[in-house]
Amino acid sequence: MTTETLYRPWGTPLPDFWATEPAPQDVLLGMGSSENVPEAPPAYRERVVRVVRHTASGDPRQLDQAAAEGERLDEEITAEYGEDHPHTVSIRELRGWVCHTAGLHPSAVRWYLHTTRSWARTAGADSPQAEASALRAAGIWQHVTDTAEAAALGAELRPLLAEILGAHSQVSRYAHRRLAELDTTSREGEAG
């Protein structure tokens, strides 16, 4: 037996202590209330507010109306301002939020992948807009339950997260880990 003093840790670490990076927060930064209406030209502002209110209600009929109006707004604003104008990108983010609220998570992720690329191209990869859009994509990606679809979207999301947030960011590491888990699940499904 040794006579050395044994130093024990302060308390007992719980399993969460040993866990790797937590999942990104499921928040839609800047969305969810009529006070957080995306920037819109004055001629479209009232309609955008209506889409936000319908979406925030969560009512299926109002969500359908929000989706239809969002599509019309996207077409009109794109025709007037162009593909990469901030008004157009903001409306497309709104469409992503409508999809997410309606439970159409894969479509929502696709919208946010699109808007993240648009913000990176126009405002810069290090812009707050690109970062917020990338975080929305990652947060919503957690809700995609179909393994094959989640893997396909994740394969598209992971390099974008690395570009926007950094390859060693908490969210990028989470995406890498989730993709590995999805790959394992997919292989187990094929073997069984």
C-alpha positions as CSV (number, residue, x, y, z in Angstrom):
1,M,0.0,0.0,0.0
2,T,1.2,3.5,-0.8
3,T,1.5,6.4,1.6
4,E,0.8,9.0,-1.1
5,T,-2.2,11.2,-0.6
6,L,-5.0,10.4,-2.9
7,Y,-6.8,13.5,-4.2
8,R,-10.4,12.9,-5.3
9,P,-12.4,15.1,-7.6
10,W,-14.8,17.6,-6.1
11,G,-18.0,15.6,-6.5
12,T,-18.9,12.9,-8.9
13,P,-19.0,13.7,-12.6
14,L,-22.3,12.9,-14.2
15,P,-22.5,11.2,-17.7
16,D,-23.3,14.6,-19.2
17,F,-19.8,15.8,-18.1
18,W,-18.2,13.3,-20.4
19,A,-20.5,14.0,-23.3
20,T,-19.1,15.6,-26.4
21,E,-20.5,18.9,-27.8
22,P,-24.2,19.5,-27.2
23,A,-26.6,19.9,-30.1
24,P,-27.1,23.4,-31.4
25,Q,-30.0,25.3,-29.8
26,D,-33.2,25.0,-31.7
27,V,-33.9,28.7,-32.0
28,L,-34.9,30.6,-35.0
29,L,-33.0,33.8,-34.3
30,G,-35.0,36.8,-35.2
31,M,-38.1,34.9,-36.1
32,G,-41.3,34.0,-34.3
33,S,-43.1,37.2,-33.5
34,S,-44.6,40.2,-35.3
35,E,-41.9,42.3,-33.6
36,N,-39.2,40.4,-35.5
37,V,-40.5,40.9,-39.0
38,P,-37.8,40.5,-41.7
39,E,-36.7,43.6,-43.4
40,A,-39.1,44.3,-46.3
41,P,-39.7,47.1,-48.7
42,P,-42.6,49.4,-47.6
43,A,-44.8,48.2,-50.4
44,Y,-44.6,44.6,-49.1
45,R,-44.4,45.2,-45.3
46,E,-48.0,44.7,-44.5
47,R,-48.1,41.3,-46.3
48,V,-44.9,40.2,-44.7
49,V,-46.3,41.0,-41.2
50,R,-49.4,39.0,-42.1
51,V,-47.2,36.0,-43.1
52,V,-45.3,36.3,-39.7
53,R,-48.6,36.5,-37.8
54,H,-50.1,33.5,-39.6
55,T,-47.0,31.5,-39.1
56,A,-46.7,32.4,-35.4
57,S,-50.3,31.2,-34.9
58,G,-49.3,27.6,-35.7
59,D,-52.8,27.0,-37.0
60,P,-52.6,24.7,-40.1
61,R,-55.0,26.8,-42.2
62,Q,-53.1,29.9,-41.4
63,L,-49.8,28.1,-42.1
64,D,-51.1,27.2,-45.6
65,Q,-52.0,30.8,-46.2
66,A,-48.6,31.9,-44.9
67,A,-46.8,29.5,-47.3
68,A,-48.9,30.6,-50.3
69,E,-48.4,34.3,-49.5
70,G,-44.7,33.7,-48.9
71,E,-44.3,32.1,-52.3
72,R,-46.1,35.1,-53.9
73,L,-43.9,37.6,-52.0
74,D,-40.8,35.7,-53.0
75,E,-41.7,35.8,-56.7
76,E,-42.6,39.5,-56.6
77,I,-39.6,40.7,-54.6
78,T,-37.2,38.5,-56.6
79,A,-38.6,40.0,-59.8
80,E,-38.3,43.6,-58.5
81,Y,-35.0,43.3,-56.6
82,G,-33.1,40.3,-57.9
83,E,-31.9,37.0,-56.6
84,D,-29.3,38.1,-54.0
85,H,-30.9,41.3,-52.7
86,P,-31.3,41.3,-48.9
87,H,-35.1,41.7,-49.3
88,T,-35.2,38.5,-51.3
89,V,-33.0,36.6,-49.0
90,S,-35.0,37.7,-46.0
91,I,-38.3,36.6,-47.6
92,R,-36.7,33.2,-48.3
93,E,-35.6,32.9,-44.6
94,L,-39.2,33.6,-43.8
95,R,-40.3,30.8,-46.1
96,G,-37.9,28.5,-44.2
97,W,-39.5,29.4,-40.9
98,V,-43.0,28.8,-42.3
99,C,-41.8,25.3,-43.4
100,H,-40.3,24.6,-40.0
101,T,-43.4,25.7,-38.2
102,A,-45.5,23.5,-40.5
103,G,-43.3,20.5,-39.7
104,L,-41.7,20.4,-43.1
105,H,-38.2,20.3,-41.7
106,P,-36.3,19.0,-44.7
107,S,-37.7,21.9,-46.8
108,A,-36.9,24.3,-44.1
109,V,-33.3,23.1,-44.0
110,R,-33.0,23.5,-47.8
111,W,-34.3,27.1,-47.5
112,Y,-31.7,27.9,-44.8
113,L,-28.9,26.3,-46.8
114,H,-29.9,28.5,-49.7
115,T,-30.1,31.7,-47.6
116,T,-26.8,30.9,-45.9
117,R,-25.1,30.7,-49.2
118,S,-26.8,33.9,-50.4
119,W,-25.8,35.8,-47.3
120,A,-22.2,34.4,-47.6
121,R,-22.0,35.5,-51.2
122,T,-23.5,39.0,-50.7
123,A,-22.6,40.0,-47.1
124,G,-19.6,37.7,-46.5
125,A,-19.1,34.3,-44.9
126,D,-18.3,36.1,-41.6
127,S,-21.5,38.2,-41.6
128,P,-24.0,38.0,-38.8
129,Q,-26.7,37.2,-41.4
130,A,-24.8,34.2,-42.8
131,E,-24.0,32.9,-39.3
132,A,-27.6,33.3,-38.1
133,S,-28.9,31.5,-41.2
134,A,-26.4,28.7,-40.8
135,L,-27.4,28.2,-37.1
136,R,-31.1,28.0,-38.2
137,A,-30.2,25.4,-40.7
138,A,-28.3,23.3,-38.1
139,G,-31.0,23.7,-35.5
140,I,-33.8,22.6,-37.8
141,W,-31.7,19.8,-39.3
142,Q,-32.0,18.1,-35.8
143,H,-35.7,17.6,-36.6
144,V,-35.2,15.7,-39.8
145,T,-36.1,12.2,-38.8
146,D,-35.7,10.3,-42.1
147,T,-32.1,8.9,-41.9
148,A,-31.3,9.1,-45.6
149,E,-32.7,12.6,-45.9
150,A,-30.9,13.8,-42.7
151,A,-27.7,12.3,-44.0
152,A,-28.0,14.0,-47.4
153,L,-28.9,17.3,-45.9
154,G,-26.1,17.0,-43.3
155,A,-23.6,16.2,-46.1
156,E,-24.5,19.5,-47.6
157,L,-24.7,21.4,-44.3
158,R,-21.4,20.3,-42.7
159,P,-19.0,22.0,-45.2
160,L,-21.2,25.1,-45.1
161,L,-21.0,25.2,-41.3
162,A,-17.3,24.8,-41.4
163,E,-17.0,27.7,-43.9
164,I,-19.4,30.0,-41.9
165,L,-18.7,29.1,-38.3
166,G,-15.4,27.4,-38.5
167,A,-14.5,23.7,-38.7
168,H,-13.9,23.5,-35.0
169,S,-17.0,25.4,-33.9
170,Q,-19.3,23.6,-31.5
171,V,-22.0,23.4,-34.2
172,S,-19.7,22.0,-36.9
173,R,-18.4,19.4,-34.5
174,Y,-22.0,18.5,-33.7
175,A,-22.8,18.1,-37.4
176,H,-19.8,15.9,-37.9
177,R,-20.8,13.7,-35.0
178,R,-24.5,13.5,-36.1
179,L,-23.4,12.5,-39.6
180,A,-21.3,9.7,-38.2
181,E,-24.3,8.5,-36.1
182,L,-26.5,8.6,-39.2
183,D,-24.0,6.6,-41.2
184,T,-23.9,4.0,-38.4
185,T,-27.7,3.9,-38.2
186,S,-27.9,3.5,-42.0
187,R,-25.4,0.7,-42.1
188,E,-27.1,-1.1,-39.2
189,G,-30.4,-0.8,-41.1
190,E,-28.9,-2.3,-44.2
191,A,-27.3,-5.2,-42.3
192,G,-30.5,-6.0,-40.4
